[in-house]
Amino acid sequence: MSQPVPAAPVMHHQIPPKISSVPFRDIANRYLEIKRASVSIETYNHFVAACSLFGRFTDTTRELHTFTRKDSSAFINVLRQMPKYWGKSPKEETMTLGEIAAYHRTRNPGYVTLSTDTMSRHINKMAEIWSYAISIGELDDKKEYDIWSKHMVTAINEQTVDRRPFKETELAALMETLWKPRININTVRQIISVATYTGMRLEEICRLRPCDIHEVEGVLCFDIRIHQDANGKEIWNPKSEAGERLIPVHSYIRNSTGLIERAKKCEKSKKDRIFFDLPYAASTNKYGAAFSQRFSKFKKDAGLPRETTFHSFRHLFRTMLGHRSDGLNYPVEWIDQILGHETAGMGSHYNAGTTPANLMKVVRTVRFESWDPMEIKNR
């Protein structure tokens, strides 16, 4: 009796695991390009900041699948040592994150570090990029690639009070509070108006000269630039603050504050600065010191909390620029150009500038229903 022919064995070909060849830089830029059109400017900038920090930590051409949990832990450990206000000094431009931390530790051993919330936000943004890579098939959905979850995140020396934009109720409170003497009320109103509609820092405003307001390509602009004396020696440089830049003059400033007329009068009378009535503090090399002290007292009189300062106007302006109420999606790099931020990207094309006319399109989107700095009261 013939024996049955055995069936041929079924061959199970094991599919080799997918190996990603996508560098972090490429996947990060692709994700940033998606997010820039779908989230607020504030949220987008959070993504950019996280990517920028990670880019300073590692080689961004490294393939995504090669990163391990040890890498993410090392990154978080460096974040814990980062000063809260890093990146203000030109010296830090070429430093690694570890070198920046060491630099601040040498200058001030008790320096304020990034907060727990800030670090957690950076980690969450990194986790989103890894999740995006998995969702589009550039990285396997495997346990070993889950490198950003379940980290213990604690700050070394965080500052519990964080500056933030003013709320509508707080702006209303400022309008109902009396500004007390020592600084002319018209100067006060104009300085606060400029801060509201330009996002300029206090010292930038206080140092404005008549020649710093002029037309560029047919658009009236504030020109934030290096100041030099008669011999060409540099006496003030905005680079350590928010950078040299042009900011189109908002219609509110042009039509409702009298600032342009004041600048013209100062030019005729050969005044060095528009706000010439502000005293100079030699100890700090600042013209805004006295105003800062008076404003601090003013906002306390208005019952505003510690997390609001004059700098909150800059935060407010940045927030209002992120409101796309007109339905137009202005490029993020235009907004960064106005604020003096370097638009970070992993080797991307983001650093292209634009025209004053385009910047004006962004600036004119800033509107307030009831906040009117020129209505601030005095005794």
C-alpha positions in Angstrom: 0.0 0.0 0.0 1.5 3.2 -1.0 2.3 5.8 1.6 0.6 9.2 1.4 2.9 12.0 0.3 3.5 14.3 3.2 2.3 17.9 2.7 5.0 20.4 2.0 5.9 22.3 5.2 4.5 25.8 5.4 7.4 28.2 5.5 6.9 31.2 7.9 9.0 34.0 6.6 9.8 36.3 9.5 9.4 40.0 8.4 12.5 41.9 9.6 11.7 44.8 11.9 11.4 48.1 10.2 14.5 50.2 10.6 13.9 53.9 10.3 16.3 55.9 8.1 14.6 59.2 8.9 16.8 61.7 10.9 15.3 63.5 13.8 15.8 66.8 12.0 13.7 65.7 9.0 10.8 64.3 11.0 10.8 67.3 13.3 10.6 69.7 10.4 7.8 67.8 8.8 5.8 67.8 12.0 6.5 71.5 12.6 5.3 72.3 9.1 2.0 70.5 10.0 1.6 72.2 13.4 2.3 75.7 12.2 -1.0 75.8 10.3 -3.1 74.1 12.9 -2.2 75.5 16.3 -1.8 78.9 17.9 1.4 80.8 17.6 2.1 80.2 21.3 1.7 76.5 20.9 3.8 76.4 17.8 6.6 78.3 19.5 6.5 75.7 22.3 7.2 73.0 19.6 10.0 75.1 18.1 11.6 75.7 21.5 11.5 72.0 22.4 13.1 71.0 19.0 15.7 73.8 19.3 16.7 72.5 22.7 16.9 68.9 21.6 18.9 70.1 18.6 21.4 71.8 20.9 21.6 68.5 22.9 22.3 66.0 20.1 23.2 65.4 16.5 20.0 66.1 14.6 21.0 64.0 11.6 20.9 60.9 13.9 18.2 58.4 12.8 15.2 58.3 15.0 15.2 54.6 15.8 18.7 54.9 17.3 17.6 57.0 20.2 17.0 55.1 23.5 15.6 55.8 26.9 19.1 56.6 28.1 19.2 59.4 25.6 15.9 60.9 26.7 16.9 60.6 30.3 20.2 62.4 29.6 18.3 65.2 27.8 16.0 65.6 30.7 18.9 65.8 33.1 20.5 68.6 31.1 17.1 70.4 31.0 17.0 70.3 34.8 20.3 72.3 34.8 19.3 74.9 32.2 18.8 78.5 33.4 15.3 79.8 33.0 16.5 82.8 31.0 19.1 81.1 28.8 20.0 82.4 25.4 20.2 86.1 26.4 24.0 86.4 26.1 25.7 86.3 22.7 28.3 84.1 24.4 25.8 81.3 24.6 25.2 81.1 20.8 27.9 78.5 20.2 27.6 76.7 23.6 26.1 73.3 24.2 23.3 73.0 26.8 25.8 71.6 29.3 28.2 74.5 28.7 25.4 77.0 29.1 24.4 75.5 32.5 28.1 75.6 33.6 28.4 79.2 32.5 25.5 80.3 34.6 26.6 78.1 37.5 29.9 80.0 37.6 28.3 83.4 37.4 25.5 82.7 39.9 25.4 79.3 41.7 21.8 79.9 42.8 20.5 80.7 39.3 16.8 80.0 38.6 16.4 76.8 36.4 13.6 75.7 34.1 10.4 74.9 35.9 8.9 71.5 36.1 6.0 72.6 33.9 8.4 73.9 31.2 10.4 70.7 31.2 7.3 68.6 31.1 6.1 70.7 28.1 9.4 70.1 26.2 9.2 66.4 26.9 5.6 66.2 25.7 6.5 67.9 22.5 9.2 65.4 21.9 6.8 62.6 22.6 4.4 64.0 20.0 7.2 63.9 17.3 7.9 60.3 18.1 4.2 59.5 17.9 3.9 61.3 14.6 6.8 59.2 13.2 4.9 56.0 14.3 1.6 57.2 12.8 3.1 57.7 9.4 5.1 54.5 9.4 8.5 55.9 9.8 9.0 54.2 13.2 7.7 50.9 14.5 5.2 51.0 17.2 7.4 49.0 19.6 8.0 49.3 23.3 11.7 50.2 22.9 10.7 53.3 21.0 8.6 54.6 23.8 11.4 56.7 25.3 9.5 59.8 26.5 6.9 58.4 28.9 7.0 57.9 32.7 10.0 60.1 33.4 10.3 61.7 36.9 10.6 65.4 36.2 11.6 67.7 39.0 13.2 71.2 38.8 16.4 72.1 40.7 15.6 75.7 41.5 12.4 76.8 39.8 10.8 80.2 40.2 7.2 79.7 41.1 5.9 83.0 39.8 5.9 83.1 36.0 5.2 86.2 34.0 2.1 86.0 31.8 -0.1 88.3 29.6 -2.6 90.6 31.3 -6.2 89.4 31.4 -9.0 91.7 30.3 -10.1 92.2 33.8 -6.6 93.3 34.8 -6.4 95.8 31.9 -9.7 97.2 33.0 -8.3 97.5 36.6 -5.3 99.5 35.2 -7.6 101.9 33.5 -9.5 102.5 36.8 -6.3 103.1 38.9 -4.8 106.5 39.4 -1.2 106.9 38.2 0.6 108.8 40.9 3.0 111.7 40.1 6.8 111.8 39.3 6.5 110.6 35.7 4.4 112.7 33.3 1.1 111.0 32.6 1.3 111.6 28.9 4.7 109.8 28.9 3.2 107.0 30.8 0.3 106.6 28.4 2.5 106.7 25.4 5.0 104.2 26.7 2.3 101.7 27.7 0.6 102.3 24.3 3.9 101.4 22.5 4.3 98.3 24.6 0.7 97.2 23.9 0.9 97.5 20.1 4.6 96.6 19.4 5.6 94.1 22.1 8.8 96.1 22.6 10.7 95.7 25.9 10.7 98.7 28.3 14.3 99.7 27.7 13.8 99.6 23.9 10.8 102.0 24.3 12.6 104.3 26.7 15.6 104.6 24.3 13.5 105.5 21.2 15.0 108.4 19.3 13.1 110.6 16.8 15.2 109.0 14.0 13.9 105.6 15.1 10.5 106.3 13.6 10.6 106.5 9.8 9.2 105.1 6.7 10.7 101.9 5.2 9.3 101.0 1.7 6.4 103.2 2.3 5.5 101.8 5.8 6.0 103.9 8.9 8.1 101.7 11.3 9.9 101.7 14.6 13.5 100.9 13.8 15.1 99.0 16.7 18.8 99.1 16.1 22.3 99.7 17.6 22.8 103.2 19.1 26.2 104.9 18.6 27.7 108.1 19.8 29.0 111.0 17.6 32.3 109.1 17.3 30.7 105.9 16.1 31.2 104.1 19.4 28.4 101.6 20.3 26.5 102.8 23.4 23.5 100.5 23.3 22.8 97.2 21.5 19.4 95.6 21.5 20.8 92.2 20.4 20.9 90.9 24.0 17.3 91.7 24.5 15.1 91.1 21.5 17.3 91.9 18.5 17.4 94.5 15.8 14.2 94.7 13.8 11.5 96.8 12.2 8.0 97.0 13.7 5.3 98.7 11.7 3.5 101.5 13.6 0.0 100.4 14.5 -2.8 102.7 13.5 -3.7 103.2 17.2 -0.2 104.6 17.9 -0.3 106.8 14.8 -3.8 108.2 15.3 -4.6 108.1 19.0 -1.4 108.7 21.1 0.3 111.9 19.7 3.6 109.9 19.7 4.4 110.7 16.1 3.9 114.5 16.7 6.0 114.2 19.9 8.8 112.6 17.9 8.7 115.4 15.3 8.9 118.1 18.0 11.8 116.3 19.6 13.6 116.2 16.3 13.1 119.9 15.8 14.3 120.8 19.3 17.2 118.3 18.9 16.2 116.1 21.8 18.2 112.8 21.8 15.3 110.7 22.9 11.5 110.9 22.5 11.0 110.2 26.2 13.6 112.7 27.2 11.9 113.3 30.6 12.9 109.8 31.9 16.0 109.8 34.2 19.1 107.8 33.4 20.2 105.2 36.0 24.0 105.0 35.6 24.3 102.0 37.9 22.2 99.8 35.5 22.8 101.8 32.3 19.0 102.0 31.8 16.5 104.7 31.1 13.6 102.5 32.1 14.5 101.8 35.7 12.5 104.6 37.3 9.5 103.8 35.1 9.7 100.1 36.0 9.6 101.0 39.7 6.6 103.3 39.2 4.7 100.8 37.1 5.3 98.1 39.7 3.6 100.3 42.3 0.9 101.2 39.8 -0.1 97.6 39.1 0.0 96.7 42.8 -2.4 99.6 43.5 -4.6 98.1 40.8 -4.6 94.8 42.7 -2.8 92.8 40.0 -0.9 89.7 41.1 2.9 89.1 41.1 2.9 87.2 37.8 2.0 90.4 36.0 4.8 92.9 35.2 5.5 95.5 32.5 6.8 92.6 30.5 3.3 91.2 30.5 2.5 93.7 27.7 5.0 91.9 25.5 3.3 88.6 26.3 0.0 90.2 25.6 1.1 91.5 22.2 2.5 88.1 21.3 -0.8 86.4 22.3 -2.9 88.9 20.3 -0.7 88.3 17.2 -1.6 84.6 17.5 -5.3 85.4 17.1 -6.2 84.6 13.5 -9.6 86.3 13.7 -9.4 87.5 10.1 -9.1 83.9 8.8 -5.6 84.5 7.4 -2.7 82.2 8.4 0.3 84.5 8.5 3.7 82.8 8.5 5.2 82.2 11.9 8.5 83.7 10.7 6.8 87.1 10.2 5.6 87.1 13.8 9.1 86.1 15.0 10.5 88.9 12.9 8.3 91.5 14.6 9.2 90.1 18.1 12.9 89.8 17.3 12.9 86.1 17.7 15.1 83.8 15.7 12.7 81.3 14.1 14.2 78.0 15.1 14.2 75.0 12.8 16.2 71.9 12.3 18.2 73.2 9.3 15.0 74.4 7.7 14.2 77.3 5.4 12.5 79.4 8.1 14.9 82.3 8.5 13.8 84.2 5.4 12.7 87.7 6.2 9.8 89.6 4.7 8.7 93.1 3.8 7.4 95.9 6.1 4.1 95.7 4.1 3.7 92.1 5.1 4.7 92.8 8.7 2.0 95.5 8.8 -0.6 92.9 7.8 0.3 91.0 11.0 0.5 94.1 13.3 -2.9 95.4 12.3 -4.5 92.2 13.6 -3.9 93.4 17.1 -7.2 94.8 18.4 -8.7 95.5 21.9 -12.4 96.0 22.6 -12.1 98.1 25.7 -8.4 98.5 26.6 -7.2 102.0 25.9 -3.8 103.0 27.4 -4.5 106.7 26.7 -7.4 106.6 29.2 -5.2 105.8 32.1 -6.0 108.3 34.9 -3.9 110.5 37.0 -4.5 112.7 40.0 
